[in-house]
């Protein structure tokens, strides 16, 4: 049963994605398309500029602390990765910083390596679920967590002013690779997952699962089979697991992009299909009958298992405002409290820490399990889900039916540039003032077991509209009702 409907056409194949020049500067990093002119897309000069700004920001925080200091870098499998990685490494060395290069890695692995190596920061070279022409620099602090909004603003100011200073020749940083170590950080990451009390390798081995993996020809093709083997899974079918960077389909793990694994799971009598995005921080499952488990329900199922099997006490959970309320239902079943954060991993993590959450994440298949680290991690999600499924003793499709079913409809309305989007949102908020309204991130209006969430784009005059109900038709109706309200506001010329 599909749990999500997106009313925006998407290309099925990577080569059908439209190529457009873009450079997006945000508090969490820099993202853009490869090629084009400096300042308009992610060119080598832009990579160097923002890497230098990040290096300077890191060094500013280390004043008075003896060096040399280390920065950890790693990349996903996309085609531009080697070029961007070399630029980043050389720039950091030019700032006088030592570099530990994990090479082909995953976002959660780099996050764990930063504190593990006592590094002062990290850079993950990945554009996550974005198409092949994109790449990005995702920036981590010394805890291996994404930098805060305030830190991001400070970094962007450094970049804008180009107020960074490079090291003299005798103070250049050193460069080493992860392969120089006896045990790679990918292996260390997996070892720490297996050491978690709730990862039940014995139960997984007894079930003798037959699993197919789709890693969209990126680094999940290395990490996921490696993890499954360590968990005792022997029957593994690899689908698009060569990290060539030639994505076999749109890399966002949504049902419309997963035709190959949906068919393979059903046709080859697999117990489970596992899908990850290019940097392995998002996770989706396919049931044995070829139906999607539902990306929104990745977190719901893993949270159910964690809440059920953890000692008495901590029972709180966190997800963002656009995620399914099924997590709230499951949390309340165990006597816990669910909190909703603004969209964005850093916001989820901040709220998890503030409320001592046992588990959290986002409805896009992102699992954050603090027992391991504060970052979305598909690998720990796989280990916990397989433990859950093994103990459950039945199929994935039956497990899915044990959870309340909600449907999310995703829509957007495009506005003209002269329209004040904030004023539109204020008018909608006022119209529904009698309902519970959350304005932590846009406007979210609650209707008992239903909700609508409106968020404006930071880069274009668009309002994204997410709605959820226990039927897709009702979710669509709610979204269309709000779209009609927005059009009325605009027609009244505000």
C-alpha positions in Angstrom: 0.0 0.0 0.0 1.5 3.3 -1.0 1.4 5.9 1.8 2.4 8.9 -0.2 1.3 10.8 -3.3 3.3 13.5 -5.0 1.3 15.6 -7.4 4.3 16.9 -9.3 5.4 15.0 -12.4 8.9 13.5 -12.1 11.2 12.0 -14.7 11.7 8.3 -14.5 15.2 8.2 -15.8 18.2 10.2 -14.9 18.8 11.4 -18.4 15.4 12.9 -18.6 16.1 15.3 -15.7 16.3 18.8 -16.9 19.8 20.4 -16.6 19.7 23.8 -15.1 22.5 26.0 -13.6 22.1 26.6 -9.9 24.1 27.5 -6.9 22.3 27.4 -3.5 24.1 28.9 -0.5 22.5 27.9 2.8 23.5 27.7 6.5 24.2 24.0 6.2 26.5 24.2 3.1 26.7 24.9 -0.5 24.9 23.0 -3.2 24.8 23.4 -7.0 25.1 22.0 -10.4 28.5 21.2 -11.9 29.6 23.4 -14.8 28.8 27.0 -15.7 30.0 30.4 -14.5 31.5 31.2 -11.1 28.9 32.3 -8.6 26.1 30.8 -10.7 26.8 27.1 -10.3 29.1 24.8 -8.4 32.4 25.6 -10.2 35.9 24.8 -8.9 36.4 28.4 -7.8 33.1 28.2 -5.7 34.2 24.9 -4.2 37.6 26.5 -3.1 36.0 29.7 -1.8 33.5 28.0 0.4 35.9 25.3 1.6 38.3 28.1 2.6 35.6 29.9 4.4 34.7 26.8 6.3 38.4 26.1 7.1 38.7 29.7 8.4 35.6 29.3 10.5 36.9 26.1 12.0 40.3 27.8 12.8 38.6 30.8 14.3 37.0 28.4 16.8 40.4 26.9 17.7 42.3 30.1 18.6 44.6 29.3 21.5 44.4 25.6 20.9 47.6 24.0 19.6 47.5 22.4 16.2 47.7 20.8 13.8 44.0 20.2 13.5 42.3 17.6 11.3 39.2 17.7 9.1 37.5 14.5 7.9 36.1 14.4 4.3 34.3 11.7 2.4 32.1 11.5 -0.7 29.3 9.6 -2.4 29.7 7.9 -5.7 28.6 10.7 -8.1 30.7 11.5 -11.2 32.0 14.9 -10.0 33.1 13.4 -6.6 36.8 12.9 -7.3 37.2 16.4 -8.8 35.4 18.1 -5.9 37.2 16.0 -3.3 40.6 16.9 -4.6 39.7 20.6 -4.6 38.4 20.4 -1.0 41.4 18.4 0.3 44.0 20.8 -1.3 42.2 23.9 -0.1 42.0 22.6 3.5 45.7 21.7 3.3 46.3 25.3 2.1 44.6 26.5 5.2 47.1 24.6 7.3 44.6 21.8 8.2 45.3 18.1 8.1 42.9 16.1 6.0 41.7 12.5 6.6 40.0 11.4 3.4 37.6 8.5 3.7 37.1 8.4 0.0 33.9 6.6 -1.1 31.9 6.7 2.1 28.5 7.5 3.5 27.2 10.6 5.3 26.7 8.8 8.6 30.2 7.2 8.4 31.8 10.7 8.1 29.7 12.0 10.9 30.9 9.2 13.2 34.6 9.6 12.0 34.8 13.3 13.0 34.6 12.8 16.8 36.2 9.4 16.5 39.3 11.0 15.0 39.1 14.1 17.4 38.8 16.2 14.3 37.5 19.8 14.4 35.1 19.3 11.6 34.1 17.4 8.5 32.8 17.9 5.0 30.6 15.4 3.2 30.7 15.7 -0.6 27.2 14.7 -1.7 24.0 16.2 -3.1 22.0 13.5 -1.4 18.9 12.6 -3.5 19.6 15.3 -6.1 20.2 14.2 -9.7 23.6 13.4 -11.3 24.5 16.9 -12.2 24.4 18.2 -8.6 27.0 18.0 -5.9 27.4 19.8 -2.5 29.5 20.5 0.5 27.7 19.4 3.7 29.5 20.9 6.7 30.0 19.2 10.1 31.1 20.6 13.5 33.5 18.8 15.9 30.7 16.6 17.1 30.1 15.2 13.6 26.7 17.1 13.5 25.6 19.6 10.9 26.5 23.1 11.8 23.9 25.3 13.4 22.0 28.2 11.8 24.1 30.8 13.6 27.4 29.0 12.6 26.2 28.9 9.0 25.5 32.6 8.9 29.0 33.3 10.3 30.5 31.0 7.6 28.6 32.7 4.8 29.8 36.1 6.0 33.4 34.9 5.8 32.8 33.6 2.3 31.1 36.8 1.1 34.0 38.9 2.4 36.6 36.3 1.4 38.2 36.9 4.8 40.3 33.8 4.9 44.0 33.4 5.1 46.1 30.6 3.7 49.1 29.0 5.5 52.7 29.6 4.6 54.7 26.8 2.9 56.1 25.2 6.1 52.7 25.1 7.7 50.7 23.4 5.0 48.4 20.6 6.2 49.1 16.9 5.7 46.9 14.5 3.7 46.1 10.9 4.5 43.5 8.4 3.4 41.4 6.0 5.3 43.0 3.1 3.5 46.2 3.8 5.5 44.4 2.6 8.7 44.2 -1.0 9.7 40.4 -0.8 10.0 38.4 1.5 7.7 35.8 3.9 9.2 33.1 2.1 7.3 34.0 -1.1 9.1 34.2 0.8 12.5 30.8 2.2 11.8 29.3 -1.3 11.2 31.1 -2.7 14.2 29.5 -0.1 16.4 26.1 -0.8 14.9 26.5 -4.5 15.7 27.5 -3.6 19.3 24.1 -1.9 20.0 22.0 -3.8 22.5 18.9 -3.7 20.3 20.6 -5.1 17.2 19.7 -8.8 17.4 22.1 -10.6 15.0 21.1 -14.0 16.3 17.4 -13.5 15.4 18.4 -12.1 12.0 20.6 -15.2 11.3 17.8 -17.6 12.3 15.3 -15.9 9.9 17.8 -16.5 6.9 16.4 -13.5 5.1 16.6 -13.2 1.4 17.3 -9.5 0.6 17.7 -7.4 -2.5 19.5 -4.1 -2.3 19.2 -1.0 -4.7 22.0 1.5 -4.0 21.5 3.6 -7.1 25.1 3.0 -8.1 26.6 5.0 -5.3 28.3 4.2 -2.0 25.4 2.3 -0.5 26.5 -0.5 -2.9 29.6 -0.9 -0.7 28.2 -0.2 2.7 24.8 -2.0 2.7 26.0 -5.4 1.5 29.0 -5.1 4.0 26.5 -4.5 6.8 24.1 -7.2 5.8 27.0 -9.7 5.7 28.1 -8.6 9.1 24.5 -9.2 10.4 24.6 -12.7 9.1 22.5 -12.3 6.0 23.8 -14.6 3.3 21.3 -14.3 0.5 21.9 -10.8 -0.9 21.0 -9.7 -4.4 22.8 -6.5 -5.5 20.9 -4.2 -7.8 22.7 -1.0 -9.0 25.4 -1.5 -6.4 28.5 -0.5 -8.4 29.5 3.0 -7.2 30.1 4.4 -10.6 28.0 7.5 -10.1 25.9 6.7 -13.2 22.6 6.6 -11.3 20.4 3.9 -12.7 17.2 6.0 -11.9 16.2 9.1 -10.2 18.1 8.8 -6.9 15.2 9.9 -4.6 13.9 6.7 -3.0 10.3 7.2 -3.9 8.1 4.4 -5.3 7.8 5.9 -8.8 11.6 5.7 -9.1 12.0 2.1 -7.8 10.5 0.0 -10.6 13.5 -2.4 -10.8 13.6 -3.4 -7.1 9.8 -3.5 -6.8 9.7 -6.0 -9.6 12.8 -7.9 -8.4 11.5 -8.3 -4.8 8.2 -9.9 -6.0 9.6 -11.9 -8.9 12.5 -13.4 -7.0 10.6 -14.2 -3.8 12.7 -11.9 -1.7 11.8 -11.3 2.0 12.8 -7.7 1.8 14.0 -5.0 -0.6 16.3 -2.3 0.8 16.7 1.1 -0.9 19.1 3.9 0.1 19.9 7.3 -1.5 23.4 8.1 -2.8 24.9 9.1 0.6 23.0 6.5 2.6 21.1 8.7 5.1 17.7 7.9 3.7 16.1 4.5 3.8 13.1 2.8 2.2 11.9 -0.8 2.3 10.0 -3.0 -0.2 7.7 -5.8 1.1 8.0 -9.4 -0.1 4.9 -8.9 -2.3 6.6 -6.0 -4.2 4.7 -3.3 -2.4 6.4 -0.3 -0.8 6.6 -0.4 2.9 6.3 3.4 2.7 9.2 5.8 3.2 7.2 7.6 5.9 6.9 4.3 7.8 10.6 3.6 7.9 10.9 5.7 11.1 7.5 4.6 12.4 8.5 0.9 12.4 12.0 1.4 13.7 10.7 3.7 16.5 8.1 1.0 17.4 10.8 -1.5 17.8 13.1 0.8 19.8 10.3 2.1 22.1 9.0 -1.5 22.8 12.4 -2.9 23.7 14.1 -0.1 25.6 14.3 0.1 29.4 11.5 2.0 31.2 12.0 5.8 31.2 12.8 7.6 28.0 9.9 7.3 25.6 10.0 10.6 23.7 10.3 10.9 19.9 10.8 13.7 17.4 10.0 14.1 13.7 9.5 17.2 11.6 6.3 19.0 10.9 5.8 17.4 7.5 6.2 13.8 8.7 3.3 11.4 9.4 1.4 11.6 12.6 1.7 7.7 12.7 4.9 8.3 14.8 2.8 10.2 17.3 0.3 7.4 17.5 3.1 4.8 18.1 4.8 7.0 20.7 1.7 7.5 22.7 1.1 3.8 22.7 4.2 3.4 24.8 3.4 6.4 27.1 5.8 8.7 25.4 5.5 12.2 24.0 6.0 13.2 20.4 7.5 16.5 19.4 7.4 18.1 16.0 10.4 20.2 14.8 11.0 22.5 11.9 12.0 20.7 8.7 15.7 20.0 8.5 18.0 17.5 10.2 19.7 20.1 12.4 16.3 21.2 13.7 15.2 17.6 14.5 18.5 17.0 16.4 18.1 20.2 18.4 14.6 19.2 19.5 15.7 15.6 20.2 18.4 16.9 22.6 16.0 19.4 24.2 13.4 16.7 24.9 15.8 13.7 25.6 14.2 11.8 22.7 15.0 8.1 22.4 14.7 8.1 18.6 13.8 10.6 15.9 14.2 11.5 12.3 12.2 12.6 9.3 9.5 11.1 7.1 11.9 10.9 4.2 13.3 7.7 5.6 15.8 9.3 7.9 16.5 7.5 11.2 18.3 9.3 14.0 19.3 7.0 16.8 21.3 8.9 19.5 22.5 5.6 21.0 24.9 5.6 18.0 25.1 9.2 16.9 23.0 12.3 16.2 22.6 12.0 12.4 20.4 10.3 9.9 21.7 6.9 9.3 20.3 4.3 6.9 22.7 1.6 8.1 21.6 1.6 11.8 18.0 1.8 10.4 18.6 -1.4 8.4 20.0 -3.2 11.5 17.2 -2.2 13.8 14.5 -2.9 11.2 15.8 -6.4 10.4 16.0 -7.1 14.2 12.4 -6.0 14.4 11.2 -8.1 11.4 13.2 -11.1 12.7 11.5 -11.0 16.1 8.1 -10.2 14.6 8.3 -13.6 12.8 6.1 -12.7 9.9 6.4 -10.9 6.6 7.1 -7.2 6.0 3.7 -6.6 4.5 2.0 -8.0 7.6 4.2 -5.9 9.8 3.2 -2.8 7.8 -0.5 -3.6 8.4 0.1 -3.4 12.2 0.6 0.4 11.9 -2.1 3.0 11.4 -2.4 4.0 7.7 -2.2 7.7 6.8 -1.7 9.2 3.4 0.4 12.3 2.6 -0.4 14.4 -0.5 2.4 16.7 -1.6 1.5 19.7 -3.8 2.8 23.2 -4.6 1.5 26.5 -5.9 3.7 28.8 -7.9 3.3 32.5 -7.4 4.5 35.5 -9.2 7.7 37.2 -7.8 5.8 40.3 -6.8 3.6 38.4 -4.3 4.5 38.7 -0.6 4.5 35.0 0.3 4.8 35.8 4.1 1.7 38.0 3.9 -0.2 35.2 2.2 0.8 32.7 4.9 -0.3 35.2 7.6 -3.7 35.5 5.9 -4.1 31.7 5.9 -3.0 31.5 9.5 -5.6 34.1 10.5 -8.4 32.3 8.5 -7.8 29.1 10.5 -7.0 30.8 13.9 -9.6 28.6 15.6 -7.6 25.5 14.8 -4.3 24.5 16.4 -1.7 26.3 14.3 2.1 25.8 14.5 4.3 28.5 12.9 7.7 27.1 13.8 8.3 26.4 10.1 5.7 28.0 7.8 2.1 27.3 8.8 0.8 24.0 10.0 -2.9 23.7 10.6 -4.2 20.7 12.5 -7.7 19.1 12.1 -7.7 16.3 14.8 -6.1 13.4 12.9 -5.5 15.5 9.8 -3.2 18.4 9.0 -1.9 20.7 6.3 1.6 22.2 6.3 2.5 25.2 4.2 6.2 26.1 3.6 7.6 28.8 1.4 10.6 28.1 -0.8 13.8 30.0 0.1 14.9 30.2 -3.6 11.7 30.7 -5.7 8.1 32.1 -5.3 6.5 28.8 -4.4 4.5 27.6 -1.5 4.8 23.8 -0.9 1.6 22.2 0.6 1.7 18.9 2.5 -1.5 17.4 3.8 -2.2 14.1 5.6 -5.4 12.1 6.3 -6.5 8.5 6.7 -7.5 8.5 3.0 -5.6 9.9 0.0 -8.8 11.5 -1.3 -9.3 13.5 1.9 -5.6 14.5 1.9 -5.9 15.7 -1.6 -9.1 17.5 -0.7 -7.4 19.3 2.2 -4.6 20.4 0.0 -6.9 21.7 -2.7 -9.0 23.6 -0.2 -5.9 25.4 1.0 -4.8 26.1 -2.5 -8.2 27.6 -3.2 -7.8 29.7 0.0 -4.4 31.0 -1.2 -5.9 31.9 -4.6 -8.7 33.8 -2.9 -6.2 35.8 -0.8 -4.2 36.7 -3.9 -7.4 37.6 -5.8 -8.4 40.0 -3.0 -5.0 41.7 -3.7 -4.3 41.5 0.0 
